[in-house]
Amino acid sequence: MKYDYIILGCGPAGYSAAINLKNSNNKILCIEKDKVGGECLNYGCVPSKIFIEMSKKCNFNQKKNIKIINSLSNSIRIKLQNKGIKLIENSEGIIYKKFVKVGKNKFFYKKLIISTGSLPKEINVKVDNRVVFNNKKIFTIKKIPKSVIFIGCGVISLELSFMFKNFGSKVYILEKEKNIMKYLDKDIIILLKRRMKKKGIYVYNNINNIDINKSKKKVFVKFIFKNLKKKITSDILIISIGRMPNPLKNNIGIKLNKDGFVKVDENFLTNKKNIYAIGDALGAPFLAYKAENDAVRLSETINNNIRRKNNVIPNVIFSSPEISWVGKNEQSLKKNNNTIMKFDLSNNFYAKIKGINIGFLKLIFNNKKILIGAHLFFKNSQEIIFSLYLFINYKITINDIKNLYYIHPSIHETIKYIIFKNEKIR
């Protein structure tokens, strides 16, 4: 069988590429090794948010989680089917020069798109999905554990630590690095540590000599913290130390970077003239919406020869409260007449009405008074960050922000307050 495009992987990057590239004249095949929807829908951002929402009401319901995910998976299948895109599930494709081999079948392509995603990094303790988990199976648990140990303090650990704590679990986070989440703005890190301490989440950073053992029902972890020997026993352990490449089976020498991810140019083209790669297959940042954006940019490049520049990427951690940021943070700046403003959200009218009494907004402007960074730490901050992302992307200045209309009362008003009240701190 011959196709204009064969796409390996049917996650956010893969199915978005298929839908954007499809027209009445071409034939497209998607080959998915695991589940339609990829990491985000099945093992990542979607189930984690379902669990987080359930934890806020202390109402654990695994059937609801499965029902939502299956519904969303089916909607993707229907969309592909309605577009006339062929889908092969639960099958792995091996790349050859002119075709992809699935089992004994050969599918020939004019152009190939690699969107095979990434996998959780591993340590020397085997994931058994009974007492030791990674993010791929933690959302299949049938009951909430009384205690949880996280190895690594990243986005998954932060989000799930607050979630498990809401359910009443005892939560420990073990981190080898001296500082947790060091890529966050320094003021957010300070407030985050206080929040975790108040919540009762135990964080041990800068640890060493970690030793992990397990039985059928428990996990036992020994480590050194501040020159003292520590031992923690827990119902489960979750490995959350980052992402690694999903091994690519190919016989044509597609080049990889030093970390093992696919190497591409600014147009997502590999070292092979008709083979492209997008999404998590390229490495960090591992974000579903970044993968979707890759797919849109690739389709524009192929169909219309449009070259869109990379934008800054907004980020959100669904902790309690949520952390959102875009652009530069304060510790990355050189002294160059930058203006840094900060506003305590408890001074916002609508925040008081909603009972939001924790958090702040920080804006960073360069010496031309153009917004280059925004950092938010308050409830539902993810609803505000997109506006600030647009401001940075379109090089909005302080004067531009002053001249905009802001709904009153609203959290968005904080953006205006920070300018008009001239909360300059550095």
C-alpha positions in Angstrom: 0.0 0.0 0.0 1.3 3.5 -0.9 0.7 6.7 1.1 1.6 10.3 0.7 2.3 10.5 4.4 3.0 7.9 7.0 3.0 9.2 10.6 4.6 7.1 13.4 2.8 7.8 16.6 -0.7 9.0 17.2 -0.3 11.4 20.2 -0.8 15.2 20.1 1.9 15.6 17.5 0.9 12.7 15.3 -2.8 13.1 15.1 -2.5 16.9 14.8 -0.1 16.5 11.8 -2.4 14.0 10.2 -5.5 16.3 10.5 -3.6 19.4 9.3 -2.0 17.7 6.4 -5.1 15.8 5.1 -6.8 17.0 2.0 -9.0 15.3 -0.6 -6.1 14.3 -2.8 -3.7 12.7 -0.4 -3.5 9.4 1.6 -2.3 9.4 5.2 -1.6 6.5 7.5 -1.0 6.8 11.3 0.7 3.9 13.1 0.4 3.8 16.9 2.5 1.4 18.9 0.5 1.9 22.1 -2.7 3.9 22.6 -4.3 6.7 20.5 -3.8 10.0 22.2 -0.3 9.3 23.3 1.4 10.0 26.7 -0.7 13.1 27.5 -4.1 11.6 27.1 -3.4 8.2 28.5 -0.7 8.6 31.1 0.0 12.3 31.7 -1.7 15.6 31.6 -5.3 14.3 31.3 -5.5 11.6 33.9 -3.4 13.7 36.3 -5.9 16.5 36.1 -8.8 14.1 36.5 -7.1 12.8 39.7 -6.4 16.3 40.9 -10.0 17.4 40.5 -11.2 14.2 42.3 -8.8 14.9 45.2 -10.2 18.4 45.7 -13.5 16.7 46.6 -11.8 13.7 48.3 -13.8 11.4 45.9 -11.6 8.8 44.3 -13.4 7.2 41.3 -11.2 5.1 38.9 -14.2 4.3 36.7 -14.7 8.0 36.0 -11.0 8.3 35.0 -11.2 5.4 32.6 -14.5 6.6 31.1 -13.2 10.1 30.4 -10.0 8.8 28.8 -11.8 6.3 26.6 -14.3 9.0 25.5 -11.5 11.3 24.5 -9.6 8.5 22.7 -12.7 7.6 20.7 -13.2 11.2 19.7 -9.7 11.2 18.2 -10.4 7.9 16.3 -13.7 9.3 15.0 -12.0 12.6 13.8 -9.4 10.6 12.0 -11.9 8.3 10.4 -14.1 11.2 9.3 -11.1 12.8 7.6 -10.3 9.6 5.8 -7.1 8.9 7.7 -6.2 5.3 8.1 -5.1 4.2 11.6 -3.3 1.1 12.7 -3.2 0.7 16.5 -1.1 -1.5 18.9 1.5 -2.0 16.2 5.1 -0.9 15.9 6.6 0.4 12.6 10.2 -0.2 11.6 11.6 2.5 9.2 13.2 1.6 5.9 14.3 3.9 3.1 11.0 3.8 1.2 8.6 2.0 3.5 7.6 1.2 7.0 7.3 -2.4 8.0 4.5 -3.4 10.4 4.7 -7.1 11.1 4.9 -8.7 7.7 3.2 -5.8 5.9 5.1 -3.0 4.0 3.6 0.5 3.7 5.3 2.8 1.3 5.6 6.5 1.9 6.5 9.7 0.0 7.0 11.5 3.3 7.5 10.1 6.8 6.8 12.0 10.0 8.2 10.6 13.3 6.2 11.5 16.3 7.0 8.6 18.6 7.1 10.6 21.8 9.3 9.9 24.9 9.4 7.5 27.9 9.9 8.0 31.6 13.5 7.7 32.7 14.4 4.6 34.6 16.5 3.8 37.7 18.0 0.5 39.0 14.7 -0.4 40.7 12.2 -2.3 38.4 8.8 -0.8 37.9 6.3 -3.5 39.0 3.1 -1.4 39.0 2.3 -2.9 42.4 4.6 -0.9 44.8 6.9 0.8 42.3 5.4 3.0 39.6 6.2 5.6 37.0 3.7 7.9 35.4 2.5 5.4 32.8 0.7 3.2 35.4 0.2 5.2 38.5 -3.2 6.3 37.3 -4.4 2.7 37.1 -4.3 2.3 41.0 -7.5 0.9 42.5 -7.2 2.6 45.9 -5.3 5.6 47.4 -2.2 4.6 49.3 -1.6 5.6 52.9 1.9 6.8 52.0 3.8 7.7 48.8 7.5 8.3 48.1 8.5 10.3 45.0 12.0 9.9 43.5 12.8 13.2 41.9 11.1 16.6 42.3 9.8 17.5 38.9 6.4 18.6 37.5 4.8 15.2 38.0 6.0 14.9 41.6 4.8 18.4 42.4 1.3 17.9 40.9 0.8 14.4 42.3 2.2 15.2 45.8 -0.5 17.8 46.3 -3.1 15.4 44.9 -2.1 12.5 47.1 -1.9 14.9 50.1 -5.5 16.0 49.4 -6.6 12.4 49.5 -4.9 12.0 52.9 -1.7 10.2 52.0 1.6 10.8 53.7 3.9 12.2 51.0 7.7 12.3 50.7 9.8 13.8 47.9 13.5 12.8 47.6 15.7 14.9 45.3 19.4 14.7 44.6 19.7 18.3 43.4 20.6 21.0 46.0 17.6 23.1 45.0 14.2 21.9 43.9 12.7 23.2 40.6 15.6 25.5 40.0 14.2 26.7 36.6 11.3 28.4 38.4 11.5 32.0 39.4 13.3 32.3 42.8 10.3 34.0 44.5 8.0 31.2 43.4 10.5 28.6 44.8 10.5 30.3 48.2 6.7 30.4 48.4 6.4 26.9 47.0 8.6 25.5 49.8 6.5 27.3 52.4 3.3 26.0 50.9 4.6 22.4 50.8 5.8 22.6 54.3 2.4 23.9 55.5 0.6 21.2 53.6 2.7 18.5 55.2 4.6 17.4 52.2 8.1 16.2 53.3 10.9 17.3 50.9 14.4 16.0 51.2 16.8 17.7 48.7 20.5 17.3 48.2 20.3 13.7 49.3 22.8 10.9 48.5 23.6 7.2 49.0 20.0 6.3 48.2 19.2 2.6 48.6 15.7 1.2 47.6 14.3 -2.2 48.5 10.8 -3.5 48.2 8.5 -6.3 49.4 5.2 -7.3 47.9 3.4 -4.6 49.8 6.0 -2.0 50.9 8.9 0.0 49.7 11.9 0.8 51.9 14.2 3.7 51.1 17.5 4.6 52.9 19.4 7.8 52.1 21.7 10.4 53.6 20.3 13.9 54.3 22.4 16.6 55.9 24.9 14.0 56.9 22.2 12.0 58.8 21.0 8.5 57.9 17.3 8.4 57.1 14.9 5.5 56.4 11.4 5.8 55.1 8.8 3.0 54.6 5.9 3.6 52.2 3.1 1.8 50.5 4.2 2.9 47.0 7.2 4.6 45.3 6.8 6.8 42.1 9.8 7.3 39.9 9.7 10.8 38.4 13.2 11.8 37.2 12.5 13.1 33.7 12.0 11.7 30.2 14.2 9.7 27.8 13.9 8.9 24.1 11.4 6.3 22.8 13.8 4.0 20.9 13.5 4.5 17.2 13.6 1.4 15.1 15.2 2.4 11.7 17.6 0.9 9.2 18.5 4.0 7.4 20.7 6.0 9.8 18.4 8.8 11.0 20.7 11.0 13.1 20.1 11.5 16.8 21.4 14.2 19.2 23.7 13.5 22.1 20.7 12.7 24.3 19.3 10.2 21.8 16.4 12.3 20.5 15.9 12.8 16.8 18.0 15.6 15.3 16.2 18.1 12.9 16.7 21.5 11.3 14.4 24.6 11.7 11.9 23.0 9.4 11.7 19.7 11.4 13.6 17.9 8.6 16.0 15.0 9.6 19.2 14.2 7.8 16.9 12.3 5.3 15.3 14.5 2.7 11.7 13.1 3.1 11.6 12.3 6.8 10.5 14.7 9.5 10.2 14.6 13.3 8.1 16.5 15.7 6.9 16.6 19.4 8.6 14.7 22.2 10.7 12.8 19.8 12.8 15.9 19.6 13.4 16.2 23.3 12.4 18.9 25.8 10.1 20.7 26.4 7.8 17.7 26.8 4.5 19.5 26.3 1.4 18.3 24.5 0.6 21.8 23.2 4.2 22.3 22.0 3.8 19.0 20.1 0.6 20.2 18.5 2.2 23.5 17.6 5.1 21.5 15.9 2.5 19.7 13.8 0.8 22.9 12.7 4.2 24.5 11.8 5.3 21.4 9.9 2.0 21.3 7.9 2.4 25.0 7.0 6.0 24.4 5.9 5.0 21.4 3.7 1.7 22.8 2.3 2.4 26.5 2.0 6.2 26.9 2.4 5.5 29.1 5.4 8.4 29.5 7.9 7.0 30.5 11.3 9.5 31.6 14.0 9.6 29.8 17.3 7.6 31.5 20.0 8.3 31.6 23.7 6.4 28.7 25.3 4.0 29.2 28.3 4.3 26.7 31.1 1.9 25.5 33.9 2.4 23.2 36.9 -1.0 22.2 38.4 0.2 22.3 42.0 -1.8 23.9 44.8 -2.0 26.7 43.9 -1.0 26.5 40.2 2.4 27.9 39.0 2.5 29.5 35.6 5.3 31.2 33.8 6.5 32.4 30.4 9.7 34.0 29.2 12.8 34.9 31.3 13.0 34.6 35.1 14.8 37.0 37.4 17.9 34.8 38.1 18.6 34.4 34.4 18.9 38.2 33.8 22.0 40.2 33.5 22.1 43.7 35.0 20.9 45.6 32.1 18.4 48.2 33.4 15.6 45.6 33.6 12.4 46.6 35.5 10.9 44.0 37.8 7.4 44.5 39.3 5.6 42.3 41.7 2.0 42.4 43.0 0.5 40.4 45.9 -2.7 38.8 44.8 -4.4 39.3 48.1 -4.7 43.0 47.1 -6.9 42.1 44.1 -10.6 42.8 44.6 -11.8 39.6 42.9 -9.2 37.5 44.6 -10.7 38.6 48.0 -14.2 37.8 46.7 -13.0 34.3 45.6 -11.1 33.8 48.9 -7.7 33.6 47.1 -5.2 34.8 49.7 -2.0 33.1 48.5 0.1 34.1 45.6 1.6 36.9 43.5 2.3 38.1 39.9 5.7 39.2 38.8 6.5 40.9 35.5 9.9 41.6 34.0 10.5 44.3 31.4 13.7 45.0 29.5 15.5 48.3 29.1 13.1 49.2 26.3 10.1 48.6 28.6 9.1 45.5 26.6 7.7 42.6 28.6 10.1 39.6 28.6 9.0 37.5 31.5 5.9 36.7 33.6 5.6 34.5 36.7 2.4 33.7 38.5 1.7 31.6 41.6 -1.9 31.6 42.6 -5.1 29.6 42.1 -6.1 29.2 38.4 -3.1 31.2 37.2 -3.2 29.0 34.1 -6.2 31.0 33.0 -4.1 34.3 33.0 -0.8 33.1 31.5 -2.0 33.0 27.9 -2.6 36.8 27.9 0.9 37.4 29.2 2.3 34.9 26.6 0.7 37.0 23.9 2.1 40.2 25.4 5.6 38.7 25.3 5.2 37.1 21.9 4.1 40.4 20.3 6.6 42.5 22.2 4.0 44.5 24.2 5.4 47.5 26.2 4.4 49.0 29.6 2.5 51.7 27.8 0.6 49.2 25.7 -0.5 47.3 28.8 -1.6 50.6 30.4 -3.9 51.3 27.4 -5.8 48.0 27.5 -9.3 47.5 29.1 -9.5 45.0 32.0 -12.8 43.6 33.2 -13.7 44.6 36.8 -13.7 42.8 39.1 -11.3 40.1 37.7 -8.0 38.5 38.3 -6.8 39.9 35.0 -6.9 43.4 36.6 -3.8 42.4 38.5 -1.8 43.0 35.3 -3.1 46.6 35.3 -2.6 47.1 39.0 1.1 46.0 38.8 1.7 48.8 36.3 -0.4 51.6 37.7 0.6 51.1 41.3 4.2 50.9 40.1 5.1 48.0 42.3 8.7 48.1 41.1 10.9 46.0 43.4 14.2 45.9 41.6 
